[in-house]
Amino acid sequence: MNKNLKVSTIITTYRRADMLKRAIDSVLNQTYSNIEVIVVDDNDEKSEDRKNTEEIMTSYANNPKVKYIKHKVNMNGAAARNTGIKNSTGEIVCFLDDDDWYLETKIEKQLEFLCKNKDYKAVYCGWHRNGKIVIPKRKGSLGFELLSGDSLIYTNTIMMWKNIAEKIGGWDERFKRNQEAAFLLRYFKYGFSIGVIEECLVEFDTSDRRNQLDSEKNEEQFEFYLREHEDMIKKLAEFDKNARKKIYSKRYRGVLLYHLKSKNIVNAFKVYIKMIKYIPIMFNKDIIVYICYRLINKDICNY
């Protein structure tokens, strides 16, 4: 492994100053030392959250490995990550949300993978979330998996060569949800494949849900997500005639369940009627499969 390679970790922060220090320190305490931390403050400049974040960042003012960048107004996570990429000086970039953190060997192990496996320009890893450790196994071009939700690749688990992130156009700033999936679908469109480290290297904290969308906006974002990737869905349908139905069935199953979780029964019913008119057998089957997996306490995704 080339230890001259610098790894830039971009931490975007919004309304979570109280959690930020843990995220920053998890990067500074990595076993791989040639790093920089770029904190992109996406709070409005006159907000109380900005003031709180600035107070946290004073403790890193003299640390040459930490760079602090402020947006004047909230622009969203994708825009903040693009700001981080533009201001990074490393050959490698990775990403971290302010409420989560890396295990200490995350950067070292992922960098070693990229250096040894030149065919892959990006790599992801496993994670611990909501009491469950998920160890992914899928690698390659995972367009169908991300469109359908069969596989998840969270923002915090991704490491990529910076020049590739720039080549694909960075993060799509139109997305408020599914940002990491849209980012990786751009990556796959260019013909790149993603590698995987079958090990948990990231910890998630889901206790703060203030930045979560309500169920109606969640549905709007999924409609936008599928509509904007219509070209990929058409291409996948050339190899599997049922690709579109599989993607829509699994995604709208998630939308329906999110409505139910949010106690939005009317919208959940509307989604159900809409989907059984389109793909009644497949949609009902996917709901039953989900319930069965939940009953036996298994993960709903086949990683």
C-alpha positions as CSV (number, residue, x, y, z in Angstrom):
1,M,0.0,0.0,0.0
2,N,1.3,3.5,-1.0
3,K,1.4,5.4,2.3
4,N,2.0,8.6,0.3
5,L,-1.6,8.6,-0.7
6,K,-3.7,11.1,1.2
7,V,-7.2,10.3,2.1
8,S,-9.7,13.1,2.5
9,T,-12.8,12.4,4.7
10,I,-15.6,14.8,4.1
11,I,-17.9,15.2,7.1
12,T,-21.1,17.1,6.4
13,T,-22.9,18.6,9.4
14,Y,-26.4,20.1,9.8
15,R,-28.1,20.6,13.1
16,R,-26.0,18.1,15.0
17,A,-23.2,20.0,16.6
18,D,-23.5,17.8,19.7
19,M,-22.5,14.7,17.7
20,L,-19.9,16.2,15.4
21,K,-16.8,15.8,17.7
22,R,-17.3,12.0,17.8
23,A,-17.3,11.8,14.0
24,I,-14.2,14.0,13.6
25,D,-12.2,12.2,16.3
26,S,-13.0,8.8,14.7
27,V,-11.2,9.9,11.6
28,L,-8.3,11.6,13.4
29,N,-7.8,8.3,15.4
30,Q,-7.5,6.1,12.3
31,T,-4.6,3.6,12.0
32,Y,-3.8,5.2,8.7
33,S,-2.3,8.6,9.4
34,N,-2.0,10.4,6.0
35,I,-5.5,11.9,6.2
36,E,-7.3,15.2,6.2
37,V,-10.8,15.9,7.6
38,I,-13.0,18.4,5.8
39,V,-16.0,19.5,7.8
40,V,-18.6,21.2,5.7
41,D,-21.0,23.2,7.8
42,D,-24.4,23.3,6.0
43,N,-26.2,25.3,8.6
44,D,-27.5,28.8,7.8
45,E,-24.9,31.3,8.8
46,K,-27.1,33.2,11.3
47,S,-28.7,30.1,12.9
48,E,-28.1,28.8,16.5
49,D,-26.9,25.5,14.9
50,R,-24.1,27.5,13.1
51,K,-23.0,29.1,16.4
52,N,-23.0,25.7,18.1
53,T,-21.0,24.1,15.3
54,E,-18.4,26.9,15.3
55,E,-17.9,26.4,19.1
56,I,-17.2,22.7,18.5
57,M,-14.8,23.5,15.7
58,T,-12.7,25.9,17.8
59,S,-11.0,22.9,19.4
60,Y,-9.7,21.9,16.0
61,A,-8.5,25.3,14.9
62,N,-4.8,24.5,15.3
63,N,-5.0,21.0,13.8
64,P,-3.5,21.0,10.3
65,K,-5.4,17.9,9.4
66,V,-8.8,19.6,9.9
67,K,-10.3,22.0,7.4
68,Y,-13.6,23.8,8.3
69,I,-15.8,25.2,5.5
70,K,-19.1,27.0,6.0
71,H,-22.0,27.4,3.6
72,K,-23.9,30.6,3.9
73,V,-27.3,28.8,3.7
74,N,-28.4,25.2,4.0
75,M,-27.8,23.6,0.6
76,N,-28.3,19.8,1.4
77,G,-25.9,17.0,2.0
78,A,-25.1,16.3,-1.7
79,A,-24.1,20.0,-2.2
80,A,-22.0,19.9,1.0
81,R,-20.2,16.7,-0.2
82,N,-19.4,18.4,-3.5
83,T,-18.0,21.4,-1.6
84,G,-15.8,18.9,0.3
85,I,-14.6,17.2,-2.8
86,K,-13.7,20.6,-4.4
87,N,-11.7,21.6,-1.3
88,S,-10.0,18.3,-0.7
89,T,-6.3,17.7,-1.4
90,G,-6.2,13.9,-1.1
91,E,-6.1,11.4,-4.0
92,I,-8.8,9.4,-2.2
93,V,-12.2,10.6,-0.8
94,C,-14.6,9.1,1.6
95,F,-17.6,10.5,3.4
96,L,-19.1,10.6,6.9
97,D,-22.3,11.9,8.4
98,D,-22.0,14.0,11.5
99,D,-23.9,11.5,13.7
100,D,-21.9,8.4,12.8
101,W,-18.4,7.3,13.1
102,Y,-15.6,5.1,11.7
103,L,-14.0,2.1,13.4
104,E,-10.2,2.8,13.6
105,T,-9.1,0.5,10.7
106,K,-11.7,1.7,8.2
107,I,-9.5,3.9,6.1
108,E,-6.5,1.7,6.2
109,K,-8.4,-1.4,5.1
110,Q,-10.3,0.3,2.3
111,L,-7.2,2.0,1.0
112,E,-5.3,-1.2,1.0
113,F,-8.1,-2.8,-1.1
114,L,-8.1,0.0,-3.7
115,C,-4.3,-0.2,-4.0
116,K,-4.4,-4.0,-4.5
117,N,-7.5,-4.1,-6.7
118,K,-6.9,-1.7,-9.6
119,D,-10.0,-2.8,-11.4
120,Y,-12.2,-1.2,-8.7
121,K,-12.2,2.6,-8.4
122,A,-14.5,2.5,-5.3
123,V,-15.1,0.2,-2.4
124,Y,-17.6,-0.1,0.4
125,C,-17.8,-2.1,3.7
126,G,-20.1,-3.4,6.3
127,W,-21.8,-1.5,9.1
128,H,-23.5,-1.7,12.5
129,R,-26.9,0.0,12.6
130,N,-29.9,-0.4,14.9
131,G,-28.3,-3.2,16.8
132,K,-27.6,-5.3,13.7
133,I,-24.2,-5.9,11.9
134,V,-24.6,-6.1,8.2
135,I,-21.8,-7.7,6.2
136,P,-22.3,-7.0,2.4
137,K,-21.0,-9.5,-0.2
138,R,-22.1,-8.0,-3.5
139,K,-19.6,-6.3,-5.8
140,G,-19.4,-5.2,-9.4
141,S,-22.0,-3.0,-11.1
142,L,-25.0,-2.9,-8.8
143,G,-27.4,-0.8,-10.7
144,F,-30.4,-3.1,-10.3
145,E,-29.6,-3.7,-6.6
146,L,-29.6,0.0,-5.8
147,L,-32.6,0.9,-7.9
148,S,-34.7,-1.9,-6.3
149,G,-33.3,-1.5,-2.8
150,D,-32.1,-5.2,-2.8
151,S,-28.7,-3.9,-1.7
152,L,-27.8,-0.8,0.4
153,I,-24.6,1.1,0.2
154,Y,-24.6,3.9,2.8
155,T,-22.7,7.1,2.3
156,N,-20.4,6.4,5.3
157,T,-19.2,3.1,3.8
158,I,-17.9,4.5,0.5
159,M,-14.3,5.2,-0.5
160,M,-13.5,6.4,-4.0
161,W,-10.6,7.8,-6.0
162,K,-11.1,11.6,-6.1
163,N,-10.5,11.9,-9.9
164,I,-13.3,9.4,-10.5
165,A,-15.7,11.2,-8.2
166,E,-14.9,14.4,-10.2
167,K,-15.2,12.5,-13.5
168,I,-18.8,11.3,-12.8
169,G,-19.8,14.8,-11.8
170,G,-19.9,14.4,-8.0
171,W,-23.1,14.2,-6.1
172,D,-26.4,15.1,-7.7
173,E,-27.6,18.1,-5.7
174,R,-31.2,17.7,-6.8
175,F,-31.7,14.7,-4.5
176,K,-32.8,15.2,-0.9
177,R,-33.1,11.4,-0.4
178,N,-31.3,8.5,-2.0
179,Q,-28.3,10.7,-2.5
180,E,-25.7,7.9,-2.1
181,A,-27.6,5.7,-4.5
182,A,-27.9,8.4,-7.1
183,F,-24.1,9.1,-6.7
184,L,-23.2,5.4,-7.2
185,L,-25.7,5.0,-10.1
186,R,-23.7,7.8,-11.8
187,Y,-20.6,5.8,-11.1
188,F,-22.0,2.7,-12.6
189,K,-23.2,4.5,-15.7
190,Y,-19.6,5.2,-16.5
191,G,-18.9,1.5,-16.5
192,F,-17.1,1.3,-13.1
193,S,-17.5,-1.5,-10.6
194,I,-17.4,-1.3,-6.8
195,G,-15.5,-3.6,-4.5
196,V,-16.5,-4.8,-1.1
197,I,-14.8,-5.4,2.2
198,E,-16.8,-8.1,4.1
199,E,-16.2,-6.5,7.5
200,C,-18.0,-4.0,9.7
201,L,-16.0,-0.8,9.7
202,V,-18.7,1.9,10.3
203,E,-21.0,2.6,13.3
204,F,-24.4,4.4,12.9
205,D,-26.3,6.4,15.4
206,T,-30.0,6.7,14.5
207,S,-31.1,8.3,17.7
208,D,-31.5,11.8,16.1
209,R,-34.1,11.8,13.4
210,R,-34.6,15.5,13.0
211,N,-33.4,15.6,9.4
212,Q,-35.7,12.8,8.4
213,L,-38.3,13.5,5.7
214,D,-42.0,13.0,6.4
215,S,-43.8,10.2,4.6
216,E,-45.3,12.3,1.8
217,K,-42.0,13.9,0.9
218,N,-40.4,10.5,1.1
219,E,-42.8,9.2,-1.6
220,E,-42.2,12.2,-3.7
221,Q,-38.4,11.6,-3.5
222,F,-38.8,8.0,-4.5
223,E,-40.9,9.0,-7.5
224,F,-38.2,11.5,-8.5
225,Y,-35.5,8.9,-7.9
226,L,-37.1,6.3,-10.3
227,R,-38.1,8.9,-12.9
228,E,-34.6,10.3,-13.1
229,H,-33.1,6.9,-13.6
230,E,-35.6,5.8,-16.3
231,D,-32.8,5.3,-18.8
232,M,-31.1,2.7,-16.5
233,I,-34.3,1.0,-15.8
234,K,-34.9,0.6,-19.6
235,K,-31.4,-0.8,-20.1
236,L,-31.9,-3.3,-17.3
237,A,-35.2,-4.3,-18.9
238,E,-33.3,-5.4,-22.0
239,F,-31.8,-8.2,-20.0
240,D,-34.7,-8.9,-17.7
241,K,-38.2,-8.1,-19.0
242,N,-39.5,-7.9,-15.4
243,A,-36.8,-5.5,-14.2
244,R,-39.1,-2.5,-14.1
245,K,-41.9,-4.4,-12.2
246,K,-39.4,-5.8,-9.7
247,I,-37.9,-2.3,-9.0
248,Y,-41.2,-0.6,-8.7
249,S,-42.7,-3.3,-6.5
250,K,-39.8,-3.3,-4.0
251,R,-39.5,0.5,-3.9
252,Y,-43.2,1.1,-3.4
253,R,-43.3,-1.6,-0.8
254,G,-40.9,0.6,1.1
255,V,-42.9,3.7,0.5
256,L,-46.1,2.0,1.7
257,L,-44.4,0.8,4.9
258,Y,-42.9,4.2,5.6
259,H,-46.4,5.7,5.4
260,L,-47.6,3.1,7.8
261,K,-44.7,3.8,10.2
262,S,-45.6,7.4,10.0
263,K,-49.3,6.6,10.7
264,N,-50.3,8.0,7.3
265,I,-52.9,5.4,6.6
266,V,-54.6,7.3,3.8
267,N,-51.5,7.6,1.7
268,A,-50.5,4.0,2.5
269,F,-53.9,2.8,1.1
270,K,-53.4,5.0,-2.0
271,V,-50.0,3.4,-2.7
272,Y,-51.4,-0.1,-2.2
273,I,-54.3,0.5,-4.6
274,K,-51.9,2.1,-7.1
275,M,-49.6,-0.9,-7.1
276,I,-52.1,-3.7,-7.1
277,K,-53.6,-2.1,-10.3
278,Y,-50.1,-2.3,-11.8
279,I,-48.5,-5.5,-10.4
280,P,-50.9,-7.1,-8.0
281,I,-49.3,-10.5,-7.7
282,M,-45.7,-9.3,-7.4
283,F,-46.5,-6.5,-5.0
284,N,-48.6,-8.6,-2.6
285,K,-45.8,-11.3,-2.7
286,D,-43.2,-8.7,-1.8
287,I,-45.2,-7.5,1.1
288,I,-45.7,-11.1,2.3
289,V,-41.9,-11.8,1.9
290,Y,-41.1,-8.7,4.0
291,I,-43.5,-9.7,6.8
292,C,-42.1,-13.2,6.9
293,Y,-38.5,-12.0,7.1
294,R,-39.5,-9.6,9.9
295,L,-41.3,-12.4,11.8
296,I,-38.2,-14.6,11.8
297,N,-36.0,-11.6,12.6
298,K,-33.9,-11.6,9.4
299,D,-32.7,-8.7,7.3
300,I,-35.1,-7.8,4.5
301,C,-32.2,-7.2,2.1
302,N,-30.1,-9.9,0.5
303,Y,-26.7,-8.4,0.8
